[in-house]
Amino acid sequence: MMRTITSRLRRNKAIRDLVSETSLMPDKFVFPIFVKEHGEVEASRWGGMEKIPLSGLLEKISNYVESGIRSFLIFGIPSSKDPLGTAAYSKDGVTQRAIRMIKESFSAINILTDVCLCQYTDHGHCGIVEGGKINRSKTLSILSRIAVSHAEAGADIVAPSAMMDGQVLAIREALDEAGFYDLGIMSYSTKYRSYLYSPFRDVASSAPTFGDRSSYQMDFRNRREAVIEAVQDIKEGADIVMVKPAMPYLDIISDLRRILRCPLAAYQVSGEYVMIREYCKSTGTPEREVLMETLMAIKRAGADIIISYFSPEAIGILREGCR
């Protein structure tokens, strides 16, 4: 029986590597880290997703840099919260201090910062709540203050994740007014109201104390709306747009890749991380194989940048393949 051309190109690994259509690169990964003010390093109950105290931050960053990570997305966990999330934009806030510490010791890495209020407000919502609803105007003002405070501390890119209409424009104008014309914005443009965020909310203590976030995060039933959101954010000044979560929304990543020319990021979220870990643990399936399959799918769909709690493992696997 005559072989088809595709089977001839699968004959051995060297040929398969030669003709592969999709490649993962270590420098395209972003590693999310949680920084708290005091205490000891605290791992999550699923392993990984550590809460790192400021006192141990530089040692951890040094280890991660040695493993090949060049870009970090910082989530600050404050010691105290209030209705306005004032710790989020304090000059001495946990995120601001973390940025300064890292930048003083490491020059060749990228620091991205989450710009939101959910970890800092005592109600856990991503904006200022008045009368049971988000006050958009006040929220945009505070998000802008947060972004500027991160820029002043030395952040390379700010990443607004509150999903408030007009947040990118408000932040871009505030950054420009403060003289940070060259600071990039990576917008969580397409952030769905997902049930895959629970492990993150557990680690960051950011679950809402009432209601949910369906009035500002995207409805997971919608597809075309993702394009509207991303295009709007680009018009407002976003330099990179993001899809979150990643695996259940490969169609969205693919849609945006066909339409947009800017860099596109995908966030493999905490629920995806836990599902892979628990699946591999319960079935005995090699974690590295499942990990690379899922990451390759995200890349194949069109993501330029992958934000993942598996970044150290993924980079290690890719480095092994280059030897």
C-alpha positions in Angstrom: 0.0 0.0 0.0 1.3 3.4 -1.0 2.2 5.7 1.9 0.8 9.2 2.0 3.1 12.1 2.0 2.1 13.0 5.6 3.1 9.6 6.9 6.5 9.8 5.2 7.1 13.0 7.2 6.4 11.3 10.4 8.9 8.5 9.9 11.4 9.6 12.7 11.7 12.3 15.3 14.3 14.3 13.4 12.0 14.6 10.4 9.0 15.3 12.6 11.0 18.1 14.3 12.1 19.5 10.9 8.5 19.9 9.6 6.7 20.8 12.8 4.4 23.8 12.4 4.4 25.1 16.0 7.4 25.7 18.3 7.5 26.8 21.9 10.3 29.2 23.0 11.5 29.7 26.6 11.5 33.5 26.3 7.8 33.5 25.5 6.7 32.4 29.0 5.6 34.6 31.8 5.6 33.2 35.4 2.9 34.5 37.8 4.2 34.9 41.3 2.4 35.8 44.6 4.2 38.1 46.9 3.1 38.7 50.5 4.5 41.1 53.1 5.5 38.8 56.0 5.9 35.2 57.1 7.5 32.1 55.4 7.2 30.8 51.9 3.8 29.1 51.7 3.0 26.5 49.0 -0.6 25.9 47.9 -2.3 22.6 48.7 -1.9 21.6 45.1 1.8 22.2 45.1 3.4 25.3 43.5 1.6 28.6 43.4 3.7 29.7 46.3 3.1 32.8 48.4 6.6 34.4 48.7 7.3 36.9 51.5 9.3 40.0 50.7 12.1 38.7 52.9 12.6 35.7 50.7 11.7 37.2 47.3 15.2 37.8 45.9 16.4 34.3 46.6 13.3 32.9 44.9 13.7 35.2 41.9 17.4 34.3 41.6 16.5 30.6 41.4 13.8 31.2 38.9 16.1 33.3 36.7 18.7 30.6 36.9 16.0 28.1 35.6 15.5 30.3 32.6 12.5 32.5 33.4 12.9 36.1 32.1 9.4 37.5 32.7 7.3 37.6 35.9 3.7 38.7 36.5 3.5 39.9 40.1 0.4 39.6 42.3 0.6 41.4 45.6 -1.1 40.0 48.7 -1.4 42.8 51.3 -1.5 42.4 55.1 -4.6 44.6 55.4 -7.6 45.5 53.2 -10.3 48.2 53.1 -13.3 49.1 50.9 -11.2 51.3 48.6 -8.2 49.0 48.3 -5.8 51.8 49.3 -2.9 49.4 49.8 -3.0 48.7 46.0 -1.6 52.2 45.1 0.5 52.9 48.2 4.2 53.7 47.5 5.1 51.2 50.2 2.6 48.6 49.1 3.7 45.0 48.7 3.7 45.0 44.9 5.6 48.3 44.8 8.2 47.1 47.2 8.6 43.8 45.3 9.1 45.7 42.1 11.8 47.9 43.5 13.6 45.0 45.2 13.7 42.9 42.0 14.7 45.8 39.8 17.6 46.8 42.1 19.0 43.3 41.9 18.1 42.0 38.4 18.4 44.1 35.3 17.7 41.7 32.4 14.2 40.5 33.4 10.7 41.8 32.7 8.4 42.7 35.5 4.7 42.8 34.6 2.2 43.8 37.3 -1.4 42.9 37.8 -3.5 46.1 38.1 -6.7 45.3 39.9 -8.4 45.7 43.3 -9.8 42.3 44.2 -6.8 41.3 46.4 -6.9 44.7 48.2 -10.6 45.3 48.8 -12.3 43.8 51.9 -15.3 42.8 49.6 -13.1 41.1 47.0 -14.6 42.9 44.0 -12.4 44.4 41.2 -13.7 47.9 41.7 -15.2 50.4 44.1 -18.6 49.2 45.3 -21.3 51.7 46.2 -24.9 50.7 46.7 -24.1 47.1 45.7 -22.8 48.2 42.3 -19.4 49.0 40.9 -18.8 52.8 40.6 -17.0 52.8 37.3 -15.6 56.4 37.4 -14.1 56.0 40.9 -12.7 52.6 39.9 -11.0 53.9 36.8 -9.4 56.7 38.9 -8.0 54.2 41.4 -6.8 51.7 38.7 -4.9 54.6 37.1 -3.3 55.4 40.4 -2.2 51.8 40.8 -0.7 51.7 37.4 1.3 54.9 37.9 2.5 53.6 41.3 3.8 50.4 39.6 5.5 52.5 36.9 7.2 54.7 39.5 8.4 51.5 41.2 10.0 50.3 38.0 7.5 47.9 36.3 8.1 47.2 32.7 4.5 46.4 31.7 1.3 47.0 33.6 -1.6 44.6 33.1 -5.1 45.8 34.0 -7.3 42.9 34.8 -10.4 44.5 36.3 -12.4 44.3 33.1 -13.8 47.8 33.6 -14.9 49.6 30.4 -12.4 52.3 29.6 -9.7 51.1 31.9 -7.0 51.0 29.2 -7.7 54.5 28.1 -7.7 55.8 31.7 -4.5 54.1 32.5 -2.8 55.1 29.2 -3.7 58.8 29.8 -2.5 58.6 33.5 0.8 57.0 32.5 1.4 59.5 29.8 0.6 62.4 32.1 3.1 61.0 34.6 5.8 60.8 31.9 5.7 57.1 31.4 5.0 57.2 27.6 7.2 54.2 26.9 5.6 51.9 29.5 3.6 49.1 27.9 0.1 47.9 28.7 -1.0 44.2 28.5 -4.7 44.3 28.9 -6.8 41.4 30.2 -9.0 42.2 27.2 -10.9 38.9 27.0 -11.2 37.7 30.6 -14.1 35.4 31.0 -16.1 34.8 34.2 -14.7 31.4 34.7 -15.1 28.7 37.3 -11.4 27.9 36.8 -10.1 30.8 39.0 -10.9 29.2 42.4 -7.3 28.0 43.2 -6.0 31.6 42.5 -8.7 33.1 44.7 -7.8 30.7 47.5 -4.1 31.6 47.3 -4.6 35.3 46.8 -7.6 35.6 49.2 -9.5 37.5 46.5 -12.9 35.7 46.3 -15.8 38.2 46.4 -17.7 38.3 49.7 -21.0 38.8 48.0 -22.4 38.3 44.5 -20.0 37.4 41.6 -18.2 39.2 38.8 -20.6 38.5 36.0 -21.5 42.1 35.6 -18.0 43.0 34.4 -16.2 39.8 33.4 -17.2 38.2 30.0 -20.0 35.7 29.6 -18.4 32.4 28.6 -21.3 31.8 26.1 -20.1 34.7 24.0 -17.5 34.6 21.2 -17.9 37.7 19.0 -17.8 39.9 22.1 -14.2 38.9 22.6 -13.2 40.6 19.3 -15.1 43.8 20.3 -13.3 43.9 23.7 -9.9 43.3 22.3 -10.2 45.8 19.4 -11.5 48.4 21.8 -8.6 48.0 24.2 -6.1 48.3 21.3 -7.8 51.6 20.2 -7.5 52.8 23.8 -3.8 52.1 23.9 -3.2 48.4 24.8 0.1 47.1 23.4 -0.7 43.4 24.2 -4.1 41.8 24.6 -4.8 38.6 26.6 -7.3 35.7 26.6 -8.0 34.2 30.0 -8.5 31.2 30.6 -6.6 29.5 27.8 -7.5 25.9 27.1 -11.4 26.2 27.1 -11.0 29.3 24.9 -8.7 28.2 22.1 -11.4 29.3 19.6 -11.1 32.8 21.0 -7.3 32.8 20.8 -7.6 31.6 17.2 -10.2 34.3 16.3 -8.1 37.1 17.7 -5.0 35.8 16.0 -6.7 36.0 12.6 -7.8 39.6 13.2 -5.1 41.3 15.3 -1.5 42.1 14.5 -0.4 43.0 18.0 1.1 40.4 20.5 -1.4 38.1 21.9 -1.1 36.5 25.3 -3.0 33.5 26.8 -3.2 32.8 30.6 -3.2 29.1 31.5 -5.0 29.8 34.8 -4.9 28.2 38.2 -7.8 25.8 37.5 -6.0 24.5 34.4 -2.9 24.0 36.5 -4.7 22.1 39.2 -6.6 19.9 36.7 -3.4 18.8 34.9 -1.7 18.1 38.2 -4.5 16.1 39.7 -5.2 14.2 36.4 -1.6 13.1 36.1 -1.4 12.2 39.8 -4.6 10.1 39.7 -3.9 8.3 36.4 -0.1 8.1 36.4 0.2 9.9 33.2 3.5 11.7 32.8 2.9 15.4 33.7 5.5 16.7 31.3 3.7 15.0 28.4 0.3 16.5 29.3 1.8 19.9 30.0 3.6 20.1 26.6 0.5 18.9 24.8 -1.7 21.7 26.4 1.0 24.4 25.9 1.5 23.4 22.3 -2.3 23.7 21.8 -2.3 27.2 23.2 0.6 28.2 21.0 -0.9 26.5 17.9 -4.2 28.4 18.4 -2.2 31.6 18.0 -0.8 32.8 21.3 2.5 34.6 21.2 3.0 34.8 25.0 1.9 32.1 27.5 1.4 33.0 31.2 1.5 29.8 33.2 2.2 28.4 36.6 4.1 25.6 34.8 6.6 28.1 33.3 9.6 26.7 35.2 8.8 23.1 34.2 8.0 24.0 30.6 11.3 25.9 30.2 13.2 23.1 31.8 11.7 20.6 29.3 12.4 22.9 26.4 16.0 23.4 27.5 16.5 19.7 27.7 15.3 19.4 24.1 18.0 21.9 23.0 20.9 19.9 24.4 
